Amino acid sequence: MPNPTPQRFRSCQRSTAFFAGAWLFLLTALASPGATEGEVTTTPPPSRWPVEVMSGVLWKVGGGATPLSYTLTPQIISVLCPSIRQWPVAGGTVVYSTRLSLLLEPIIAGPETYFIGTAAAGYLDWRDPSGKFVVFFAGGGGFGWMDSKGYEVKGAQGQDFNLNWLLNLGLRVRTRHRWQWTASAYFQHISNRGMDKVNPGLNALGPMLGLSRKF
């Protein structure tokens, strides 16, 4: 019987390359100087740096990765960097910025017990005129470590050092001066990108709640 592992690995490579390319294209388009005729763009003045803490639960989803069941409970601390560019859209404002995150993720179901890492993400949000509601999308990636068990348990991760990429879509609501609540859907992929011959990868999706404050 043919071994499906190379095919799955090639599929994972193509998928990762597609999303990486799409995200780089988006960042390049946003960062390019100048504006088309009729387009209004501004560079906002320096602003405060919000710090956000998010907590949630992620479950293993989809095919093309490990067949094992995983449950992660991420605790994510992020610094939201000042706005880079902004555009008036639909009566509100679209803002482009970045965020840097520390990932502390206990694995409560699965062969491994933790993933600790860091990630950087591009950040797009739409802010209503009152500034009370924000719809946001983030995408990016980074790296981290886990206590891999791939040589002990079939389907587990093959090495401690891994790469990760993420997608995050949600809503932020300001409740009082400088404080905001966040509810979002969070997708995360973890794999060693073929640096080890054991590389099933892990796709996980779930809800996140967060609280942020500007300093």
Disulfide bonds with the S-S distance in Angstrom:
none
